[in-house]
């Protein structure tokens, strides 16, 4: 049963919406989380959680469970087919999580949803947000559930509702950028893979980019750029792709296909993250190439920062004007991520022999420079952007600590 009033309405129960709900539960903030889909996705999609993301999720009580279910990898390698150009070791990262954690998105969402359940919350599925409006007194969300229309009044509304966000459109926030040429293919497969299940491999070739990364169940995630791709690539499509882009001299064999998809990739960022009482986060605020596995990670941290801010404002710890800190911290982080993913994708899409030679030469020099390699590892892990995930102290820190402490007692 949906309430008529609440403090916060969250639209979209993907990873960002679920994470924001956990943060608000722990801050003791009444809220409603609605999702158009009747059930969560059962495909893996985003498959990596980075060190900074895990650190940021620690206070929400989910990082440990994610680590239990995931696969820890130390190595990230960039190759030109059989030739190693750059090898990064994550085992010495300055973090309690010195690794790349491979975990399918459906498991990540399951962990987050289970945490909400333990906190006494619920995800309202099969509820579509049709319209969002706001005025000086609050915001209103018109939703449809089982053919019945209802309006929920809230103090704030947050859109974690993807690239075609209803909230962003209602707020009149621009979404600057454009689409990449061609499409990306995504698949989870069983492989005879000569490089083995110990690294994330980004392979360049004249034909384009392919990323191969092991998953906890022994399968592999394959992501590739393609000029054209069938709606659901089959085993033969993936085999041909790996034959033309995988390591030379070693036979790659696709044994089985769990699922596959194709999608067009955009690189866009919202002109602002807030319009009065309306906020956007995750894919509603920023989208980019999957190169580097940054998208979901950036959105998860968006949700944690916004959740802490909303909790502080609603609990009277911060003035409402400090809600602008959300954009101040998180939009520059997204800009950096878009630039990083864009550079990786641009390098991968280099086709002419001269440009490929120069690219490989530069990466070879970087591979000989420990300082440069560490800087890249810090960027990929998100640790270089840690300051963009930390709020300044609230004006009345004692009040906030008391609220958080009481909530943890309730859920212990």
Order of alpha helices (4+ residues) and beta strands (2+ residues): beta-alpha-beta-beta-alpha-alpha-beta-beta-beta-beta-alpha-beta-beta-beta-beta-alpha-beta-beta-beta-beta-beta-alpha-beta-beta-beta-beta-beta-alpha-alpha-alpha-alpha-alpha
